[in-house]
Each structure stands twice: as structure tokens, then as C-alpha cells.
């Protein structure tokens, strides 16, 4: 009888519990340099937005529905600073 992959993995980790630690350590070893490189690149290319930048540059995710309203200046301003 063949078990589905999640059940096989669970059975394997029950039989060999140290494999999970080894697997997590290896994943961390692979991801740490990648994360360091991404952080370095982000600092290298990131720039603060300026008023003369296109509105799209101020947002991480596209929100075209809000852009016309923001561009017109009809947004309510917060009373909090």
C-alpha cells in the first residue's frame, strides 16, 4: 500500500526524528546567504519617494483604484501626527 506524500514524510520523521533538525539547519544554511544578498541589494537600490515621483512609485502593491483620488488631492487627512 502506498501512502500519500505527507503521510510518508510524517512516518519518516517519526522513524528518524533527527532528520527534521538536519533538514531545517540545511534550509537555514541555504537561505541565510540569499537573505543577506537581498538585504544588501535592497539597501543599494532603494530610494525614498519624492513628491515629483509618479504616484505608482509610492506604493509596494498596485492600487490603481486609489490613484485618481490621491492624484486629485481629495483624500481626507488624518488629524493625528
Protein Blocks (a to p, Z undefined) as FASTA:
>chain_A
ZZdfklmmmmmmmmmmmlmmmmmmmmmmmmmmmmmmmmmmmmmmgccddfkbcfklmpfb
dcfklmmmmmnopaccdfbZZ
